[in-house]
Amino acid sequence: MIQGTASDVGKSVIVTALCRIFAQDGLHPVPFKSQNMALNSYVTPDGFEIGRAQGIQAEACGIDATTDMNPVLIKPTGEMHSQIVVHGRPYRHLSASDYREEFLPHAKSLVVEALGRLREKHGIVVMEGAGSPAEINLKQRDIVNMNLAEWADAPVILVGDIDRGGVFAFLVGTLELLEPHERARVKGFLINKFRGDLSLLQPGLDWLEQRTGIPVLGVLPFLPDLDIEAEDSVVLDTYVSRSEKAAGKVLDIAVIRYPRISNFTDFAPLAAEPDVSLRYVSKPSELGHPDAVILPGTKDTIGDLTFLREQGLEGAICSLIEGNTQAQLVGICGGYQMLGEQLHDPDAVESGQVRSAIGIGLLPLTTTFIPGKRTVRVYGQTIDNLPVPLHLSDRRLLIEGYEIHAGETQFLRDISPLFMLQAEGMEPRQGGAEDAPHPEGAVRADGRVFGTYLHGLFHNDTWRRAWLDGLRTSKGLEPLGTTFASFSRKEEAFNRLADVVRSHLRMDLVYEISGIRPSAEEGKL
């Protein structure tokens, strides 16, 4: 089990690395995080919702993700309330106190049963903790840190982040706050995000081992531009400023960062394009005059639409799109819903409150939030004569991605859809109307405003470059054409991460701690 001294110390990335290393070594690994709090979710091949980190870790293992890998997902909808997702389906909206008092006392069996199924099917389970195991106020009903390690009888590697400072105090302080039987589970330390001369750190490592009797298993370097999807939007704080990023970039794309932004990993391929400056914007003064503005997904569509208005962003965006420019406006999922004329939540689905709102009004749509959630992987193609200025010869592009939303959207007047989509693995007669081939999304006649429920749109390499090259040609620039393949780039990132971690981690001690030996056949992936 990988635990950390705090949130965002790198637990998810280290679990991802170990998953790929163990897969390379022939151990048939699987990730597990019993309880995850994240707005960046992942749809499994069988149509259920889990935390994105566990989905990515499953990909690093070379296996399909299942809800057993993350049986409890917490999706915050406000300061004190969250939607609780159990085995990939919405369970209830609960306050923090109700979750602790009503849900957690019954959660042990749910978690242990999921873990048991994984252990039966896989050679090694790589478990991930949450936050810190030393949160005194949370430990009694913990289902994700030391209690889970005890239920699983799992050894623990404790990770500290040296980049934030005070790593020795974090590590020793965490140990001091653990009970003796918990402390005995910690079999090794791992120091993450190190920059500099390791010889200058060595006296501290020696002191740490002498003080605690626990070995330092490795010091991992700070890895910029890792190209592995993050789960927590806190990583957006690390994006460099526009002036630093814009050098040599001819396309400026602004993503609106509202408080409940979700699935921001939709835009990772855009950030990796050589001609794109991708920025996250929270106020009008940051907007400028981009070539495209993207309204991303959100866990609170009406609340984040209110944020846009209070910040003055709605007016700034509309002025940009309706002004004398060629800028485009794209809405993904909740952003798509915002672009319509009306939003209704009569059953208090989104936030626990009955609400309605007037939309931005750039597309003739109305959205009603209903209980339940559509989570499905889909595939299809763009419609004929799509007015979006894509640069390609065959405009009927094949598309795939996933949907994850509670809203039902209807057209108020005739408007062109974007795609014809079908649920993955579903024959039309097996599913409902939404699982048969059906029109999806909407685009304004001038092609400058469009929206879709399709997450992962920009992971479609041909579509992404066709759209970007359409932006280029509207500026009088030559198209760039194919730059990279998203799948290959992800695989290269997994292997690069595994190589770096393997070279800086004492894998002999890791295997000794785990009690498992690698098979003779290595490099299976």
DRENNUMAR-625328 format. One line per 10 residues: number of its first residue (from 0); for each residue x, y, z of C-alpha. Coordinates in Angstrom, 2 decimals. Example, Ala and Ser with C-alpha at 12.3 -4.5 7.8 and 13.67 -1.06 7.14 Angstrom:
0	12.30,-4.50,7.80 ~ 13.67,-1.06,7.14
REM end
This chain:
0	0.00,0.00,0.00 ~ 1.22,3.46,-0.91 ~ 0.30,6.12,1.65 ~ 1.38,9.75,1.81 ~ 2.19,12.40,4.37 ~ -0.38,14.70,2.73 ~ -2.52,15.12,-0.36 ~ -0.78,15.70,-3.71 ~ 2.55,14.17,-2.67 ~ 2.47,11.88,-5.70
10	0.75,8.72,-4.44 ~ -1.32,8.23,-7.60 ~ 1.68,8.63,-9.91 ~ 3.78,6.22,-7.84 ~ 1.00,3.63,-7.87 ~ 0.78,4.10,-11.65 ~ 4.53,3.53,-11.95 ~ 4.44,0.39,-9.79 ~ 1.49,-0.92,-11.78 ~ 3.48,-0.63,-15.01
20	6.66,-2.07,-13.41 ~ 4.82,-5.06,-11.94 ~ 3.08,-5.62,-15.30 ~ 6.45,-5.51,-17.07 ~ 7.70,-8.05,-14.54 ~ 4.83,-10.44,-15.24 ~ 2.95,-10.12,-11.93 ~ -0.55,-9.32,-13.29 ~ -1.09,-6.29,-11.01 ~ -4.27,-4.34,-10.28
30	-4.80,-0.92,-8.60 ~ -7.15,-0.33,-5.68 ~ -8.33,2.80,-3.88 ~ -11.27,2.07,-1.62 ~ -12.48,5.66,-1.35 ~ -11.60,8.44,-3.73 ~ -12.62,12.12,-3.71 ~ -12.38,13.55,-7.22 ~ -14.37,15.38,-9.87 ~ -12.21,13.94,-12.63
40	-13.85,10.58,-13.23 ~ -13.43,7.65,-15.62 ~ -16.01,5.48,-17.37 ~ -15.22,1.77,-17.32 ~ -15.75,-0.35,-20.44 ~ -18.97,-1.74,-18.92 ~ -20.34,1.77,-18.32 ~ -19.65,2.61,-14.67 ~ -17.98,5.61,-13.05 ~ -14.80,5.46,-10.95
50	-11.98,7.84,-10.04 ~ -9.83,8.73,-13.01 ~ -6.59,7.76,-11.26 ~ -7.70,4.15,-10.92 ~ -8.78,4.07,-14.57 ~ -5.37,5.34,-15.65 ~ -3.62,2.90,-13.28 ~ -5.60,0.05,-14.84 ~ -4.37,1.19,-18.26 ~ -0.83,1.12,-16.89
60	-1.48,-2.49,-15.83 ~ -2.75,-3.28,-19.33 ~ -6.21,-4.31,-18.07 ~ -9.77,-3.00,-18.20 ~ -10.92,-0.91,-15.25 ~ -13.75,-2.14,-13.00 ~ -15.61,-0.60,-10.07 ~ -13.87,-3.00,-7.67 ~ -10.76,-0.84,-8.20 ~ -12.58,2.16,-6.67
70	-15.84,1.08,-5.01 ~ -16.54,4.47,-3.36 ~ -16.20,7.76,-5.25 ~ -16.98,11.09,-3.59 ~ -17.82,13.98,-5.96 ~ -18.07,17.32,-4.12 ~ -21.04,19.47,-5.17 ~ -20.55,22.26,-2.63 ~ -18.52,23.22,0.41 ~ -20.22,20.66,2.67
80	-22.08,18.23,0.39 ~ -21.04,15.54,-2.09 ~ -22.56,13.01,-4.41 ~ -21.60,9.52,-3.26 ~ -21.02,7.04,-6.08 ~ -20.99,3.37,-5.02 ~ -19.71,0.78,-7.48 ~ -20.08,3.23,-10.32 ~ -23.65,4.38,-9.69 ~ -24.95,7.44,-7.81
90	-26.00,6.48,-4.30 ~ -27.00,9.65,-2.41 ~ -26.08,13.28,-1.83 ~ -24.69,13.50,1.70 ~ -23.19,16.15,3.92 ~ -19.75,15.47,5.35 ~ -21.23,14.64,8.75 ~ -23.92,12.35,7.30 ~ -21.34,10.54,5.22 ~ -19.25,9.95,8.32
100	-22.12,8.98,10.61 ~ -24.44,7.12,8.22 ~ -22.29,5.68,5.43 ~ -18.85,4.85,6.82 ~ -20.04,2.50,9.61 ~ -21.37,0.16,6.91 ~ -18.62,0.63,4.33 ~ -16.09,-1.93,5.57 ~ -17.82,-4.94,4.03 ~ -18.24,-3.09,0.71
110	-14.53,-2.28,0.57 ~ -13.25,-5.64,1.80 ~ -15.43,-7.58,-0.63 ~ -14.18,-5.52,-3.60 ~ -10.59,-6.01,-2.50 ~ -11.16,-9.73,-2.09 ~ -12.41,-10.09,-5.64 ~ -9.33,-8.30,-6.95 ~ -6.99,-10.50,-4.92 ~ -8.62,-13.63,-6.31
120	-8.06,-12.54,-9.91 ~ -4.69,-10.77,-9.82 ~ -1.13,-11.46,-8.75 ~ -0.59,-8.29,-6.71 ~ -2.86,-5.44,-5.61 ~ -1.25,-2.00,-5.44 ~ -3.36,-0.04,-2.96 ~ -3.44,3.74,-2.68 ~ -4.27,5.71,0.44 ~ -5.87,9.15,0.59
130	-4.53,12.33,2.13 ~ -2.60,11.42,5.28 ~ -3.04,8.39,7.58 ~ -2.39,10.69,10.55 ~ -5.62,12.72,10.41 ~ -6.57,12.17,14.05 ~ -10.17,13.30,13.61 ~ -10.78,10.85,10.75 ~ -8.91,7.74,11.83 ~ -11.64,6.02,13.81
140	-13.84,5.39,10.77 ~ -11.11,5.34,8.16 ~ -11.68,3.00,5.22 ~ -8.83,4.15,2.99 ~ -5.60,4.33,5.00 ~ -4.33,2.34,8.01 ~ -7.58,0.53,8.79 ~ -7.62,-0.72,5.22 ~ -3.96,-1.72,5.42 ~ -4.84,-3.77,8.50
150	-7.88,-5.41,6.88 ~ -5.70,-6.33,3.91 ~ -2.65,-7.16,6.06 ~ -0.66,-5.00,3.66 ~ 2.79,-3.46,4.19 ~ 2.90,0.31,3.72 ~ 5.35,2.55,1.87 ~ 5.08,6.14,3.10 ~ 5.65,8.90,0.51 ~ 6.79,12.43,1.30
160	7.04,15.40,-1.09 ~ 10.35,17.20,-0.71 ~ 9.39,19.89,-3.22 ~ 6.93,21.45,-0.75 ~ 9.57,21.52,2.00 ~ 9.80,19.93,5.45 ~ 9.85,16.36,4.17 ~ 11.68,14.95,7.22 ~ 9.24,16.60,9.60 ~ 6.34,15.28,7.50
170	7.67,11.72,7.58 ~ 8.70,11.59,11.22 ~ 5.63,13.53,12.33 ~ 3.33,11.11,10.50 ~ 5.00,8.17,12.22 ~ 4.67,9.84,15.62 ~ 0.93,10.26,15.16 ~ 0.36,6.62,14.24 ~ -0.51,3.93,16.76 ~ 2.29,1.39,17.42
180	0.56,-1.34,15.37 ~ 0.07,1.13,12.50 ~ 3.68,2.30,12.69 ~ 4.81,-1.33,12.43 ~ 3.13,-1.55,9.01 ~ 5.38,1.16,7.54 ~ 8.18,-0.78,5.87 ~ 9.82,1.93,3.82 ~ 10.00,5.63,2.96 ~ 9.92,7.12,-0.50
190	10.89,10.75,-1.08 ~ 9.30,12.30,-4.16 ~ 9.86,15.33,-6.42 ~ 13.53,15.92,-5.59 ~ 15.52,18.56,-7.46 ~ 19.23,19.02,-6.91 ~ 22.35,17.22,-5.74 ~ 21.47,13.93,-4.01 ~ 24.76,13.95,-2.09 ~ 23.57,17.03,-0.21
200	20.44,15.14,0.85 ~ 22.27,11.99,1.97 ~ 22.98,13.11,5.58 ~ 19.25,13.65,6.03 ~ 18.44,10.22,4.62 ~ 20.97,8.61,6.96 ~ 19.47,10.47,9.93 ~ 15.95,9.41,8.95 ~ 16.89,5.75,8.79 ~ 18.76,5.91,12.09
210	15.93,7.79,13.81 ~ 13.14,5.49,12.64 ~ 14.78,2.17,11.77 ~ 12.88,2.27,8.47 ~ 14.79,2.20,5.16 ~ 14.56,4.89,2.51 ~ 13.59,2.94,-0.60 ~ 14.39,5.71,-3.01 ~ 14.45,9.39,-3.91 ~ 12.43,10.10,-7.04
220	13.32,13.12,-9.17 ~ 10.89,15.88,-10.01 ~ 9.38,14.91,-13.37 ~ 8.05,17.83,-15.42 ~ 5.87,17.21,-18.48 ~ 4.99,13.71,-17.34 ~ 2.05,13.43,-19.77 ~ 0.07,11.20,-17.41 ~ -3.43,12.44,-16.67 ~ -3.85,13.98,-13.24
230	-6.92,13.49,-11.10 ~ -7.05,16.57,-8.89 ~ -7.60,20.04,-10.38 ~ -4.98,21.35,-7.95 ~ -2.47,20.48,-10.67 ~ -3.90,23.32,-12.75 ~ -2.19,25.68,-10.31 ~ 1.14,24.51,-11.71 ~ 0.37,25.54,-15.29 ~ 2.85,28.15,-16.41
240	1.67,31.61,-17.25 ~ 0.54,32.65,-20.71 ~ 3.67,34.69,-21.41 ~ 5.94,31.76,-20.60 ~ 3.89,29.32,-22.58 ~ 3.05,31.34,-25.65 ~ 6.52,31.47,-27.19 ~ 6.31,29.81,-30.60 ~ 2.61,28.97,-30.19 ~ 0.30,30.32,-32.86
250	-3.01,29.04,-31.44 ~ -4.29,30.44,-28.15 ~ -6.98,28.34,-26.44 ~ -8.59,29.40,-23.15 ~ -10.34,26.85,-20.91 ~ -12.65,28.38,-18.33 ~ -11.73,27.20,-14.87 ~ -14.80,27.39,-12.70 ~ -14.92,26.12,-9.10 ~ -16.39,22.68,-9.86
260	-14.49,21.95,-13.08 ~ -14.47,18.25,-13.89 ~ -12.69,16.00,-16.37 ~ -10.17,18.69,-17.29 ~ -8.03,15.86,-18.65 ~ -10.19,16.19,-21.78 ~ -7.77,18.94,-22.83 ~ -4.43,17.25,-22.14 ~ -3.88,16.42,-25.83 ~ -4.44,20.08,-26.74
270	-1.80,21.13,-24.20 ~ 0.63,18.70,-25.83 ~ 0.20,20.12,-29.35 ~ 3.27,22.01,-30.56 ~ 1.28,24.98,-31.89 ~ -1.17,25.39,-28.97 ~ -0.97,27.62,-25.93 ~ -3.57,26.19,-23.54 ~ -4.57,28.47,-20.66 ~ -6.96,28.12,-17.72
280	-8.92,31.31,-17.09 ~ -10.96,32.35,-14.03 ~ -11.63,36.05,-14.63 ~ -12.24,38.39,-17.58 ~ -8.85,40.11,-17.28 ~ -7.21,36.76,-18.10 ~ -9.33,36.01,-21.17 ~ -7.68,38.19,-23.80 ~ -8.48,37.36,-27.43 ~ -8.00,33.60,-27.81
290	-8.70,31.63,-30.97 ~ -11.05,29.35,-29.03 ~ -12.75,29.30,-25.64 ~ -13.76,26.01,-24.04 ~ -16.42,25.64,-21.36 ~ -15.45,22.31,-19.74 ~ -17.44,19.82,-17.71 ~ -18.61,20.65,-14.20 ~ -20.19,18.86,-11.24 ~ -22.44,21.88,-10.63
300	-23.61,23.33,-13.95 ~ -26.02,25.93,-12.56 ~ -23.63,26.91,-9.76 ~ -20.70,27.34,-12.13 ~ -22.88,29.27,-14.60 ~ -23.63,31.63,-11.71 ~ -19.86,31.91,-11.16 ~ -19.37,32.92,-14.81 ~ -21.91,35.69,-14.41 ~ -20.62,36.95,-11.10
310	-17.07,37.11,-12.49 ~ -18.18,38.87,-15.67 ~ -16.89,36.00,-17.80 ~ -20.19,35.29,-19.53 ~ -20.31,38.79,-20.98 ~ -16.64,38.76,-21.94 ~ -17.00,35.42,-23.74 ~ -20.14,36.49,-25.62 ~ -18.51,39.76,-26.66 ~ -15.55,37.82,-28.01
320	-17.66,35.32,-29.96 ~ -20.13,37.86,-31.35 ~ -17.43,40.41,-32.12 ~ -15.39,40.83,-35.28 ~ -13.23,37.75,-34.74 ~ -13.08,34.14,-35.92 ~ -12.93,32.81,-32.34 ~ -14.86,29.65,-31.56 ~ -16.73,28.64,-28.39 ~ -16.87,24.97,-27.42
330	-18.95,23.45,-24.62 ~ -18.19,19.99,-23.23 ~ -20.84,18.27,-21.07 ~ -21.79,20.85,-18.41 ~ -20.34,23.55,-20.66 ~ -22.61,22.32,-23.44 ~ -25.60,22.59,-21.09 ~ -24.64,26.18,-20.20 ~ -24.70,27.18,-23.88 ~ -28.43,26.46,-24.07
340	-31.36,28.71,-23.17 ~ -32.70,27.03,-20.03 ~ -31.56,24.70,-17.25 ~ -33.92,23.01,-14.80 ~ -33.21,20.84,-11.76 ~ -36.67,20.01,-10.36 ~ -35.45,16.95,-8.43 ~ -32.40,18.65,-6.85 ~ -30.12,16.24,-8.69 ~ -27.01,18.42,-8.99
350	-26.65,20.09,-5.61 ~ -29.46,18.92,-3.35 ~ -31.46,22.08,-4.13 ~ -34.32,22.63,-6.57 ~ -33.04,25.22,-9.05 ~ -33.55,26.68,-12.51 ~ -31.47,29.11,-14.54 ~ -31.40,30.97,-17.84 ~ -28.56,29.65,-20.00 ~ -26.07,31.64,-22.05
360	-28.46,31.29,-24.97 ~ -26.08,30.65,-27.85 ~ -27.66,27.30,-28.73 ~ -31.43,26.57,-28.83 ~ -31.38,23.93,-26.09 ~ -33.01,23.19,-22.76 ~ -31.56,20.79,-20.20 ~ -33.40,19.08,-17.36 ~ -31.44,17.24,-14.68 ~ -33.00,13.89,-13.75
370	-32.13,11.25,-11.13 ~ -29.58,8.71,-12.26 ~ -26.65,9.27,-14.58 ~ -25.73,8.24,-18.10 ~ -22.24,6.71,-18.05 ~ -21.30,4.98,-21.28 ~ -18.53,4.68,-23.80 ~ -19.66,5.63,-27.29 ~ -18.41,5.65,-30.86 ~ -19.64,7.01,-34.18
380	-18.82,9.67,-36.72 ~ -19.28,13.34,-37.49 ~ -22.36,14.22,-39.49 ~ -22.26,15.08,-43.18 ~ -21.77,18.75,-44.04 ~ -20.71,19.68,-40.52 ~ -20.42,23.50,-40.41 ~ -17.46,23.46,-37.99 ~ -14.43,24.57,-40.07 ~ -12.46,21.33,-39.93
390	-9.47,21.01,-42.23 ~ -9.70,17.59,-43.88 ~ -10.88,15.95,-47.08 ~ -13.26,13.36,-45.60 ~ -15.48,15.18,-43.10 ~ -17.14,11.99,-41.82 ~ -14.55,11.39,-39.14 ~ -14.75,8.39,-36.85 ~ -15.11,9.47,-33.21 ~ -15.01,7.70,-29.85
400	-15.20,8.81,-26.23 ~ -17.49,8.58,-23.24 ~ -20.54,10.29,-21.77 ~ -21.07,10.96,-18.08 ~ -23.97,13.27,-17.24 ~ -27.30,13.51,-15.42 ~ -28.96,16.01,-17.75 ~ -31.35,15.39,-20.63 ~ -30.96,17.99,-23.36 ~ -33.60,18.77,-25.98
410	-33.54,21.05,-29.03 ~ -36.01,23.94,-28.88 ~ -35.61,24.68,-32.59 ~ -33.95,23.02,-35.55 ~ -30.17,22.94,-35.27 ~ -27.50,20.70,-36.70 ~ -26.08,17.96,-34.45 ~ -22.36,17.21,-34.37 ~ -22.21,13.43,-34.37 ~ -24.07,10.19,-34.89
420	-23.11,8.07,-31.88 ~ -23.82,4.61,-30.53 ~ -23.09,2.99,-27.19 ~ -19.97,0.85,-27.33 ~ -20.66,-2.88,-27.46 ~ -24.43,-2.38,-27.80 ~ -26.55,-3.60,-30.67 ~ -29.42,-1.15,-31.36 ~ -32.08,-3.68,-30.35 ~ -30.37,-4.44,-27.02
430	-30.39,-0.93,-25.60 ~ -32.74,2.00,-25.46 ~ -32.99,4.89,-27.87 ~ -29.81,6.44,-26.45 ~ -27.88,3.23,-27.11 ~ -28.95,2.94,-30.75 ~ -27.27,5.27,-33.26 ~ -28.54,8.74,-32.43 ~ -27.65,12.38,-33.18 ~ -25.56,14.06,-30.48
440	-24.34,17.58,-29.80 ~ -25.28,20.82,-31.51 ~ -23.51,23.36,-33.70 ~ -24.57,26.85,-34.73 ~ -24.99,27.46,-38.46 ~ -21.83,29.58,-38.66 ~ -19.79,26.79,-37.02 ~ -18.38,29.11,-34.35 ~ -20.35,27.72,-31.38 ~ -20.80,24.02,-30.71
450	-21.31,21.70,-27.78 ~ -21.32,18.00,-27.01 ~ -21.64,15.51,-24.16 ~ -18.66,13.63,-25.58 ~ -15.71,13.52,-23.19 ~ -12.42,12.52,-24.78 ~ -13.22,14.39,-28.00 ~ -9.71,15.84,-28.26 ~ -8.13,12.42,-27.71 ~ -9.33,11.59,-31.23
460	-6.14,12.48,-33.07 ~ -7.54,13.13,-36.55 ~ -10.45,15.19,-35.25 ~ -8.22,17.22,-32.93 ~ -5.77,18.15,-35.66 ~ -8.55,18.82,-38.18 ~ -10.14,21.25,-35.73 ~ -6.83,22.92,-34.87 ~ -5.86,23.19,-38.51 ~ -9.26,24.76,-39.17
470	-8.32,27.41,-36.61 ~ -4.96,27.85,-38.34 ~ -6.42,28.31,-41.81 ~ -8.91,30.88,-40.46 ~ -5.82,32.90,-39.45 ~ -4.17,32.48,-42.82 ~ -1.73,29.81,-41.61 ~ -0.85,26.56,-43.30 ~ -2.27,23.40,-41.65 ~ 0.18,21.45,-39.53
480	-1.23,17.96,-40.06 ~ -0.66,14.94,-37.84 ~ 1.62,15.58,-34.86 ~ 1.26,12.63,-32.46 ~ -0.98,9.70,-31.50 ~ -2.59,10.04,-28.08 ~ -2.49,6.31,-27.29 ~ 1.19,5.97,-28.21 ~ 2.02,9.09,-26.25 ~ 0.30,7.66,-23.17
490	2.12,4.33,-23.49 ~ 5.43,6.14,-23.85 ~ 4.63,8.14,-20.72 ~ 3.84,4.98,-18.73 ~ 7.10,3.37,-19.82 ~ 9.13,6.52,-19.19 ~ 7.67,6.81,-15.70 ~ 8.34,3.14,-14.98 ~ 11.94,3.45,-16.19 ~ 12.63,6.47,-13.99
500	11.01,4.97,-10.89 ~ 12.71,1.62,-11.42 ~ 16.10,3.32,-11.70 ~ 15.61,5.38,-8.50 ~ 13.76,2.85,-6.37 ~ 15.30,-0.13,-4.58 ~ 13.06,-2.65,-6.28 ~ 14.78,-5.53,-4.49 ~ 13.49,-4.12,-1.19 ~ 10.07,-3.39,-2.67
510	9.75,-7.03,-3.71 ~ 11.08,-8.17,-0.34 ~ 8.47,-6.01,1.42 ~ 5.68,-7.31,-0.81 ~ 6.65,-10.94,-0.32 ~ 6.32,-11.51,-4.07 ~ 9.04,-12.19,-6.60 ~ 8.91,-11.16,-10.26 ~ 8.55,-13.94,-12.78 ~ 11.46,-14.93,-14.97
520	9.71,-13.44,-17.98 ~ 9.97,-9.64,-17.90 ~ 8.91,-6.94,-20.27 ~ 5.51,-8.46,-21.06 ~ 3.94,-5.09,-21.89
REM end
